């Protein structure tokens, strides 16, 4: 069965909460790019030491660069947030 991207966007990616979280992740990436810590295409993710889902903020002291494989390996709940 083909994936229904339009429905997926309407039900998840297009919600206000998802848009705000995405904006915070993009802001974090831009902040570390400006400091020279990460670069486009380097295979690194920007990690929030205290996750946004647990009340963390997007400030330099809460950000670090990690390889994508390590940053995406956390166990997650059914709603996508970290356990």
N, C-alpha and C positions, 0 to 999 in steps of 0.2 A: 504494500500500500504506500503510495507516495506521501511525502511529508507535506502537511498543510502549513506553509510558512505564514500565510496571512492570518490564519486562526491563532497560530502560536504568538504572533506579534500582538494581536488584539488581547489575548488572554494573559500574556506574561510580559513580553518585552516592551509593550506600549503602555504599561501601567505607570502611574506617576512615581510610585516607589522604585520601580526598576530604572526609570529615567534618571531619578536623583542619584541612585547608587552608581549608575554608569557615569554620570557627570563627575562624581567624586573620584572614581577610579581614573578617569581621563585626566582630571586635575592633578592627581598624584603622579601620574606618568609624566606630565609636562613639568612638574616641579623637579623631579629627579633628572629629566633630560636637561633642564636649565643648569643644574649643578654638574652635569657631565658624568653622572653615575651610570645612566643607561643611554642607549642609542637605538634608533630604529633598526630592526632586523637583527639585534644582538642575541635574541633567544632568552632574554631575561624578562621576568615579571616584576612589577612593583608590589611588594607585600606590605600590608598594614600589620604592624606588630600586634596591635589590639584591633581585631577585625571590626569593620563598620557594623556588622550584624550584632556585635556585642558592645556597641557604644563607642567604638574608636573614632578618631577624627583624622582628617587629612591635613596633618602638619608634618614638617620635615622630621621631627623627633619620633614620629610614629611610622615612618616609612623606611623600607630597606629593599634592595634589589636581590632577587633570588632567581636561580634557574627555573624555567617554566615547569619542568618535571617535578621539582620539589615543592613549588608553590601550589600546584594543582593536585597534590596527593593526599589532602586531608580527607578524613571520613566526613560525610555530610548527612544531614537529615533529609527526609523526603521533600522538604520545601527548598532544599539547596543550601541552607545555612550550615555552618560548621557545627559539629557535635562538641 
